[in-house]
């Protein structure tokens, strides 16, 4: 796991590439390298920061140059042993044991045809000295990031957006449409970028730069096609052995020459992976979090720690517990810097602190249960949208009465939050809506009118564009299964846009690699072979995964109430962060610039303080957006990191 960067036919390419690479030092503290070569009437420069995981020797150093090919690569190939054996049988001789060398030789032999064969997480750039062409590639599901910037016939790329921002001297312009999208989702969709000139290479695609200035793009993997193929396999009666598929993926994800540990929340996903990992690596370490007792009580949060301890004891896992207290909020500006774009999910702080603790203990690699909820319909929104179909059959007068009664209830008292009321209000906000609109409303922050009331009126057209984009992505399939339509939309938007993004940035900020065994091409294929009525059974989400997990986990863990890898936001907002919220709402840069409307924010704060509505998540995102915007418009791109 590393940081990659480079330039192609870019003015001062060597200097710019060095600057890009230095900004990524946290992604690879174990080594650095750069390669340069003529490319047409310009040059290519490839930079690399190394986090040594496999083949710790110099034979794994990058950029790796061999036989006219140069590679800068970020990621892990979990099927590298099989590819190596196939290449050796064809006469290839390897100098070392790194998967980097396997990738380089696979590219030499098969070119872009090797890409569908790669099983892992990756983003890389490969330059051919013979043709002068540079090809950039991103993995199938968007686990690893790759940002691009094109100016004239030149191109710059990097693992993180902040590197590109810094390399251009702070001259990148904020894309207000992307900020509108971030308000809706509390993250920036993978199809958009917070700076106008920059873009994200889409998952499962490649981009080729030629010396004549032309650009070619191609796609080697499409989740929509995988979902369609899964449906056909299901209709043909195929039922994958999900327990075997998940165990095989977990075993492959343990491949490492340095210690590996796991996240262990005590929920199904992390407990299942931890138990499987402990089967193959007895005594493996795991890390879990807890919150200050009064915060957990205020939020009525479940006691996840006791479940984590139970799993650790049963499987001989060395459990490390980390308490997240309010002083962690000092990390807000630092996390905003590391996350690259405005992301309003406090789980990023949890990930950063866990990875920091693991790294201090000598652990470089962590396994996460990320992705299981998206693929197997484990979120509350999936069940809620199914329940909404039944609710719509209730007579309309009765529905109006229920809605009026629930809306009068408070979401919190002075001493504690009322989670059941919050859930009920959330459900009623979308239960009467058409399918795509209801699904979007069930996990986004605002409806159309609320978003329009919050932002600069001149951006009204942008709101329409953002909502249309969601509708288009949701409808872009031929699945006849409601649950799998939701899972497909999550796999294309929510997973790469939010969860994989914050996991990558917050873990790499701590110089730690996080691997996601559920977000594996073979697990994904198996997941879409499972019909929706086996994913949600009765009121049980992830039913088929729970069935598989009972082969190793006790039922008490498998069927426990779902926990949240989040934070006690209402407690933080009503206590520790209240002064900062007032400052940002009344005199923040977003308000002064006119992007956000002060009166709308003040109403939100008042309703939240009165306990009538729960806007804690909305206000947390406003804080992250404010910090990001201050940094993005300061022209330095570095101030937040240095002052945090």
C-alpha positions in Angstrom: 0.0 0.0 0.0 1.5 3.2 -1.1 1.1 6.7 -2.5 1.6 7.2 -6.3 1.9 10.4 -8.3 3.3 11.5 -11.7 3.1 13.9 -14.6 3.0 13.4 -18.4 4.1 16.1 -20.7 3.6 18.6 -17.9 5.7 21.8 -17.5 8.4 21.4 -14.8 7.3 17.7 -14.5 10.2 16.7 -12.4 9.7 19.4 -9.8 5.9 19.0 -9.7 6.2 15.2 -9.4 8.6 15.5 -6.4 6.1 18.0 -4.8 3.2 15.6 -5.4 5.1 12.7 -4.0 6.2 14.5 -0.9 2.6 15.5 -0.1 1.9 11.7 0.0 4.6 10.9 2.4 2.1 9.7 5.1 1.0 7.0 2.6 4.5 5.5 2.4 7.0 6.3 5.1 9.2 3.3 4.2 10.7 4.6 1.0 10.5 7.0 -1.9 11.5 6.9 -5.6 11.1 8.7 -8.9 11.5 7.8 -12.5 11.8 10.1 -15.6 11.9 9.4 -19.4 11.2 11.4 -22.6 7.6 11.1 -23.9 7.0 12.7 -27.3 8.1 16.4 -27.1 7.9 16.2 -23.3 8.6 13.8 -20.5 7.0 11.4 -18.1 7.8 11.5 -14.4 6.6 8.8 -12.0 6.8 9.2 -8.2 6.2 6.7 -5.4 6.0 6.6 -1.6 6.3 3.0 -0.2 4.6 1.3 2.7 6.4 -2.0 2.7 3.9 -4.9 3.1 5.1 -7.7 0.8 8.8 -8.2 -0.2 10.4 -5.7 2.2 13.7 -5.7 0.3 14.8 -3.4 -2.4 13.6 -5.8 -5.0 10.1 -4.4 -4.2 11.1 -0.7 -4.5 9.2 1.6 -6.9 8.9 3.0 -9.4 9.8 -0.4 -10.7 11.6 -0.4 -14.1 12.3 -3.5 -16.2 12.6 -4.2 -19.9 11.3 -0.9 -21.1 8.3 -0.7 -18.7 8.1 1.5 -15.6 5.4 1.0 -12.9 4.2 3.1 -10.0 1.6 1.1 -8.1 -0.6 1.4 -5.0 -2.4 -1.7 -3.7 -2.3 -5.4 -3.2 -2.9 -8.4 -5.5 -4.4 -11.3 -3.6 -4.0 -13.7 -6.5 -0.4 -12.7 -7.1 0.8 -16.2 -6.3 -1.3 -17.8 -9.0 -0.4 -15.2 -11.6 3.3 -15.6 -10.7 3.1 -19.4 -11.2 1.4 -18.9 -14.6 4.0 -16.4 -15.7 6.9 -18.6 -14.5 5.4 -21.5 -16.5 5.6 -19.2 -19.5 9.3 -18.5 -18.9 9.3 -15.3 -16.8 12.0 -15.1 -14.2 11.4 -12.9 -11.2 14.0 -11.1 -9.2 12.0 -10.7 -5.9 8.7 -11.8 -4.3 6.6 -8.6 -4.6 3.2 -8.4 -6.2 4.5 -5.2 -7.9 6.8 -7.4 -10.1 4.0 -9.8 -10.8 1.8 -6.9 -12.0 4.6 -5.5 -14.2 5.2 -8.8 -15.9 1.4 -9.5 -16.3 1.1 -6.1 -18.0 4.1 -6.9 -20.3 2.5 -10.2 -21.3 -1.2 -9.3 -21.6 -1.5 -5.5 -21.5 -5.0 -4.3 -20.6 -6.2 -7.9 -21.0 -4.6 -8.6 -17.6 -6.9 -6.2 -15.8 -10.0 -8.4 -15.5 -7.7 -11.2 -14.1 -6.5 -9.0 -11.2 -8.0 -9.8 -7.8 -7.2 -7.1 -5.3 -7.2 -3.4 -4.7 -5.1 -1.2 -6.9 -4.4 2.1 -8.7 -1.3 2.3 -10.9 0.4 4.1 -13.7 2.5 2.1 -16.2 4.8 3.7 -18.9 6.0 2.0 -22.0 9.4 3.5 -23.1 8.9 2.0 -26.6 5.6 3.6 -27.4 5.8 6.6 -25.1 2.4 5.8 -23.7 1.2 6.1 -20.1 -1.7 4.1 -18.9 -3.5 4.8 -15.6 -5.7 2.1 -14.0 -8.1 1.9 -11.0 -9.5 -1.3 -9.5 -12.9 -2.8 -10.2 -14.8 -1.5 -7.1 -12.9 1.8 -6.4 -11.1 0.7 -3.3 -8.0 2.6 -4.2 -8.2 6.3 -5.3 -6.7 8.0 -8.3 -7.1 11.7 -9.1 -6.3 13.3 -12.4 -5.7 16.8 -13.6 -5.4 17.7 -17.3 -4.1 21.0 -18.6 -3.6 21.4 -22.4 -1.9 18.2 -23.5 -0.4 17.6 -20.0 -1.6 15.4 -17.2 -0.9 15.1 -13.5 -2.1 12.3 -11.3 -1.9 11.4 -7.6 -3.4 9.1 -4.9 -4.9 12.1 -3.1 -6.6 15.3 -4.3 -4.6 17.5 -1.8 -1.4 16.6 -3.7 -2.8 17.9 -7.0 -4.1 21.1 -5.2 -0.7 21.7 -3.7 1.2 21.0 -7.0 -0.8 23.7 -8.8 0.0 26.4 -6.2 -3.5 26.5 -4.8 -4.9 27.6 -8.2 -7.7 25.0 -8.4 -11.2 26.4 -8.3 -13.8 24.9 -5.9 -16.7 23.2 -7.8 -19.8 24.4 -6.1 -21.9 21.7 -7.8 -19.8 19.1 -6.0 -20.3 20.9 -2.7 -24.1 20.9 -3.3 -23.8 17.1 -3.9 -21.8 16.8 -0.6 -24.6 18.6 1.3 -27.1 16.1 -0.1 -25.1 13.0 0.6 -22.6 14.2 3.3 -19.9 13.0 0.8 -18.9 13.8 -2.8 -20.0 11.1 -5.3 -17.2 9.4 -7.2 -18.5 10.9 -10.4 -17.7 14.4 -9.1 -14.7 16.2 -7.7 -14.5 19.1 -5.2 -12.2 21.0 -7.6 -13.3 21.9 -11.1 -10.3 20.8 -13.1 -9.7 17.5 -11.3 -11.5 14.2 -11.7 -11.5 10.7 -10.3 -10.6 7.9 -12.6 -13.8 5.7 -12.4 -13.6 2.2 -10.9 -12.9 -0.6 -13.3 -11.5 1.7 -16.0 -8.2 2.7 -17.6 -6.9 5.9 -19.3 -4.2 6.0 -21.9 -2.1 9.1 -22.7 -0.3 9.1 -26.0 2.7 11.3 -27.0 0.6 13.1 -29.6 -1.6 14.5 -26.9 -4.6 12.1 -27.5 -6.4 10.3 -24.7 -8.1 7.0 -24.8 -10.4 5.5 -22.1 -11.5 1.9 -21.6 -13.6 -0.1 -19.1 -12.5 -3.6 -18.0 -15.1 -4.3 -15.3 -18.7 -3.1 -14.6 -20.6 -3.8 -11.5 -23.9 -3.4 -13.4 -22.9 -6.3 -15.7 -21.8 -8.4 -12.7 -25.2 -7.9 -11.1 -27.0 -8.8 -14.3 -24.9 -12.0 -14.6 -25.7 -12.8 -11.0 -29.4 -12.6 -11.7 -29.0 -15.0 -14.6 -27.0 -17.4 -12.5 -29.7 -17.3 -9.8 -32.4 -18.0 -12.3 -30.4 -21.0 -13.5 -30.6 -22.3 -9.9 -27.0 -21.5 -8.9 -26.5 -21.0 -5.2 -22.9 -20.1 -4.2 -21.4 -21.5 -1.0 -21.1 -18.1 0.6 -19.3 -19.3 3.7 -16.6 -20.8 1.5 -16.3 -17.7 -0.7 -16.0 -15.3 2.3 -13.4 -17.6 4.1 -11.3 -17.9 0.9 -11.4 -14.1 0.5 -10.4 -13.6 4.1 -7.5 -16.1 3.8 -6.2 -14.3 0.7 -6.4 -10.9 2.4 -4.1 -12.2 5.2 -1.2 -12.4 2.6 1.5 -10.2 4.1 5.2 -10.1 5.3 4.2 -7.8 8.2 1.7 -8.2 11.1 -2.0 -8.1 10.2 -4.8 -7.2 12.7 -8.6 -6.6 12.4 -11.2 -4.1 13.2 -13.6 -5.7 15.7 -16.8 -3.8 16.6 -18.6 -6.8 17.9 -21.1 -6.7 15.0 -21.6 -9.4 12.5 -19.3 -8.3 9.7 -16.1 -7.6 11.7 -16.8 -10.6 14.1 -17.1 -13.0 11.2 -13.9 -11.8 9.5 -12.0 -11.8 12.9 -13.1 -15.4 13.6 -12.1 -16.5 10.1 -8.8 -14.7 10.4 -8.1 -16.2 13.8 -8.7 -19.6 12.2 -5.8 -19.0 9.8 -3.6 -16.8 12.1 -4.1 -17.9 15.7 -3.6 -15.1 18.2 -4.3 -12.3 15.7 -4.8 -8.8 17.2 -8.0 -6.9 16.9 -8.9 -3.2 17.7 -12.2 -1.9 19.0 -13.6 1.5 20.1 -15.8 2.7 23.0 -17.2 6.1 23.9 -17.4 8.1 27.1 -20.0 6.6 29.3 -22.3 9.7 29.5 -22.2 10.1 25.7 -23.2 6.5 25.1 -26.0 6.8 27.6 -27.3 10.1 26.0 -27.4 8.4 22.6 -28.8 5.1 24.0 -26.0 3.4 22.1 -25.7 -0.4 22.4 -22.9 -1.9 24.4 -20.8 -3.2 21.5 -17.7 -3.7 23.6 -19.1 -6.7 25.4 -19.7 -8.4 22.1 -16.2 -7.6 20.9 -14.8 -9.0 24.1 -16.9 -12.2 23.7 -15.6 -12.8 20.2 -12.0 -12.1 21.2 -12.2 -14.5 24.2 -13.8 -17.3 22.2 -11.3 -17.1 19.3 -8.1 -16.3 21.2 -7.8 -12.8 19.8 -5.6 -10.2 21.4 -8.2 -7.3 21.8 -7.1 -3.6 22.1 -9.8 -1.2 23.3 -9.7 2.5 22.5 -12.0 5.1 24.1 -13.0 8.0 21.9 -13.6 11.0 24.2 -14.6 14.6 23.2 -10.9 15.8 23.0 -10.9 13.8 19.8 -12.8 16.7 18.3 -9.5 18.5 18.2 -8.9 16.2 15.2 -11.7 17.7 13.1 -9.5 20.1 11.2 -6.7 17.5 10.7 -9.2 14.9 9.5 -10.8 17.4 7.1 -7.4 17.9 5.5 -6.7 14.2 5.2 -10.1 13.3 3.8 -9.4 15.4 0.7 -13.1 16.3 0.1 -15.8 17.3 2.5 -17.0 14.1 4.2 -19.5 14.3 7.1 -19.1 10.9 8.6 -17.4 10.8 12.0 -16.5 7.2 11.5 -13.4 8.6 9.7 -12.1 9.7 13.2 -12.8 6.2 14.6 -10.8 4.6 11.7 -7.9 7.1 12.1 -7.6 6.5 15.9 -7.8 2.7 15.5 -5.1 2.7 12.8 -2.9 5.1 14.8 -3.0 2.8 17.8 -2.4 -0.3 15.6 0.6 1.4 13.9 2.1 2.4 17.3 1.9 -1.3 18.2 3.8 -2.2 15.0 0.8 -3.3 12.9 0.7 -2.0 9.3 -2.3 -4.0 7.9 -5.9 -4.1 9.2 -8.9 -6.1 7.9 -12.2 -4.3 7.9 -15.8 -5.6 7.5 -16.6 -2.7 5.1 -18.9 -3.6 2.2 -21.0 -6.4 3.7 -23.9 -4.0 4.4 -24.0 -2.6 0.9 -23.7 -6.0 -0.8 -26.0 -8.1 1.4 -28.6 -5.4 2.4 -27.6 -4.9 6.0 -28.4 -1.2 6.5 -31.6 -0.1 8.2 -32.5 1.8 5.0 -32.8 -1.5 3.0 -35.4 -3.0 5.4 -37.1 0.4 5.8 -37.6 0.8 2.1 -39.2 -2.7 2.0 -41.4 -1.8 4.9 -42.4 1.4 3.1 -44.0 -0.6 0.4 -46.3 -2.2 3.0 -46.9 1.1 4.7 -48.2 2.6 1.4 -51.0 0.0 1.6 -52.3 1.6 4.8 -55.3 3.9 4.2 -54.1 7.5 3.5 -56.2 9.1 6.3 -54.6 6.8 8.9 -51.1 7.5 7.5 -51.7 11.2 7.8 -52.7 10.8 11.4 -49.7 8.7 12.3 -47.4 11.2 10.6 -48.9 14.2 12.5 -48.6 12.4 15.8 -45.0 11.4 15.3 -44.0 14.8 14.1 -45.1 16.3 17.4 -42.8 14.0 19.4 -39.4 15.3 20.5 -36.2 13.4 19.4 -34.4 14.2 22.6 -34.9 15.3 26.2 -32.2 17.2 28.2 -30.7 14.0 29.4 -30.9 11.6 26.5 -31.8 11.1 22.8 -34.9 9.2 21.8 -33.6 6.9 19.0 -36.9 5.3 18.3 -38.5 8.6 17.6 -35.6 9.7 15.4 -36.0 6.4 13.4 -39.8 6.9 13.1 -39.4 10.5 11.8 -36.8 9.4 9.4 -39.0 6.6 8.1 -42.0 8.8 7.6 -40.0 11.3 5.7 -39.7 8.9 2.7 -42.3 6.1 3.3 -44.9 7.6 0.9 -42.5 8.4 -1.9 -41.8 6.5 -5.2 -39.1 3.9 -5.1 -36.0 5.8 -6.3 -36.9 9.0 -4.5 -37.6 7.0 -1.3 -34.4 5.2 -1.5 -32.4 8.4 -2.0 -34.3 10.2 0.8 -33.7 7.2 3.2 -30.0 7.9 3.3 -29.4 11.4 2.2 -29.5 14.6 4.3 -32.2 16.8 2.7 -35.2 16.6 0.4 -35.2 18.9 -2.6 -37.0 21.8 -1.0 -34.8 21.7 2.1 -31.7 21.7 0.1 -32.9 24.6 -2.1 -33.7 26.6 1.1 -30.2 26.0 2.5 -28.0 27.2 -0.5 -27.5 30.1 -2.8 -30.6 30.5 -5.0 -28.4 30.7 -8.0 -27.4 27.1 -7.5 -31.0 25.8 -7.9 -30.2 24.2 -11.2 -27.3 22.3 -9.7 -29.7 20.7 -7.2 -31.8 19.4 -10.2 -28.6 18.0 -11.8 -27.5 16.2 -8.6 -30.9 14.6 -8.0 -31.1 13.6 -11.7 -27.7 11.9 -11.5 -28.9 9.8 -8.6 -32.1 8.8 -10.5 -30.1 7.9 -13.6 -27.6 5.7 -11.7 -30.4 4.0 -9.8 -32.3 3.3 -13.0 -29.3 2.1 -14.9 -30.0 -1.7 -14.6 -32.5 -4.3 -15.7 -32.8 -6.0 -12.3 -36.3 -7.0 -11.3 -35.3 -7.4 -7.6 -35.9 -4.4 -5.4 -33.4 -5.4 -2.8 -30.6 -6.0 -5.3 -31.4 -2.7 -7.1 -30.7 -1.0 -3.8 -27.5 -3.0 -3.3 -26.3 -2.2 -6.8 -26.9 1.5 -6.3 -25.0 1.3 -3.0 -22.1 -0.5 -4.7 -21.9 2.1 -7.4 -22.4 5.2 -5.2 -22.4 4.8 -1.5 -19.5 2.3 -1.2 -16.9 4.1 -3.4 -18.1 7.6 -2.6 -18.2 7.4 1.2 -17.1 4.2 2.9 -14.1 3.2 0.8 -13.0 6.9 0.5 -12.9 7.7 4.2 -11.4 4.3 5.0 -8.5 4.8 2.6 -7.7 8.4 3.6 -8.1 8.0 7.4 -6.1 4.8 7.5 -3.3 6.0 5.2 -3.1 9.2 7.3 -1.9 6.8 10.0 0.4 5.0 7.5 -1.7 1.9 7.8 -3.2 -0.3 5.1 -6.8 -1.4 5.5 -8.0 -4.4 3.5 -11.7 -5.1 2.8 -12.3 -8.9 2.2 -16.1 -8.4 1.5 -15.2 -5.9 -1.3 -13.6 -8.7 -3.3 -14.6 -9.5 -6.9 -15.5 -13.1 -6.0 -17.6 -12.1 -3.0 -19.3 -9.5 -5.1 -20.2 -12.0 -7.8 -21.6 -14.4 -5.1 -23.5 -11.5 -3.5 -25.4 -10.7 -6.7 -26.3 -14.4 -7.2 -28.3 -14.2 -4.0 -31.9 -13.0 -4.6 -33.2 -10.2 -2.5 -35.6 -12.4 -0.6 -32.7 -14.3 0.8 -30.9 -11.1 1.8 -33.8 -9.7 3.8 -35.9 -12.4 5.5 -38.7 -11.1 7.7 -37.0 -8.2 9.5 -33.5 -9.7 9.2 -31.1 -7.9 6.9 -28.0 -9.8 5.7 -29.9 -13.0 6.3 -27.8 -15.1 3.9 -24.6 -13.8 5.4 -25.8 -14.5 8.9 -26.7 -18.0 7.8 -23.1 -18.5 6.5 -21.6 -17.0 9.7 -23.4 -19.4 12.0 -20.9 -22.0 10.9 -18.3 -20.3 13.1 -19.9 -17.6 15.2 -22.4 -18.1 18.1 -26.0 -17.1 17.3 -25.8 -14.4 20.0 -23.3 -12.5 17.9 -24.8 -13.3 14.5 -28.3 -12.2 15.4 -27.6 -9.4 17.8 -29.1 -5.9 17.1 -27.2 -4.0 14.5 -24.6 -1.6 15.9 -23.2 1.5 14.3 -19.6 2.3 13.5 -20.3 6.0 14.2 -20.2 8.5 17.1 -22.5 10.1 19.7 -23.1 13.1 17.5 -26.1 14.5 19.4 -24.0 14.5 22.7 -21.1 16.2 21.0 -23.2 18.8 19.2 -25.3 19.7 22.2 -22.2 20.0 24.5 -18.7 20.1 23.3 -19.3 21.5 19.8 -22.1 23.9 20.5 -19.8 27.1 20.5 -18.1 26.1 17.3 -21.5 25.4 15.6 -22.7 28.9 16.6 -19.6 30.5 15.2 -19.8 28.7 11.8 -23.6 29.3 11.5 -23.4 33.0 12.3 -20.1 34.0 10.7 -18.5 31.1 8.9 -16.9 31.4 5.4 -19.7 29.4 3.8 -22.3 31.9 5.1 -20.2 35.0 4.3 -19.6 33.7 0.8 -23.3 33.3 0.2 -23.0 29.5 -0.5 -25.1 28.7 2.7 -28.0 30.8 4.0 -27.6 31.9 7.6 -31.4 31.9 8.3 -31.8 28.3 7.2 -28.8 27.2 9.3 -30.1 29.1 12.4 -33.5 27.4 12.1 -31.8 24.1 11.9 -29.8 24.8 15.1 -32.9 26.1 16.9 -35.0 23.0 16.0 -32.1 20.7 17.0 -31.5 22.5 20.3 -35.3 22.3 21.1 -35.1 18.5 20.6 -37.8 18.7 18.0 -35.6 17.4 15.1 -32.3 15.6 15.0 -30.0 17.7 12.9 -26.7 16.6 14.5 -25.5 14.8 11.4 -26.4 17.8 9.2 -24.5 20.2 11.5 -21.5 17.9 11.8 -21.2 18.0 8.0 -21.6 21.7 7.9 -18.6 21.9 10.2 -16.5 19.6 8.0 -17.6 21.5 4.9 -16.6 24.8 6.6 -13.1 23.6 7.5 -12.6 22.1 4.0 -13.8 25.3 2.3 -11.6 27.5 4.4 -8.6 25.5 3.5 -9.5 25.2 -0.2 -10.0 28.9 -0.6 -7.0 30.0 1.4 -4.7 29.2 -1.5 -2.2 27.3 0.7 -3.7 23.8 0.8 -1.5 23.1 3.8 -2.8 25.3 6.6 -5.1 22.8 8.3 -2.5 20.1 8.6 0.0 22.4 10.1 -2.3 24.0 12.6 -4.2 20.9 13.7 
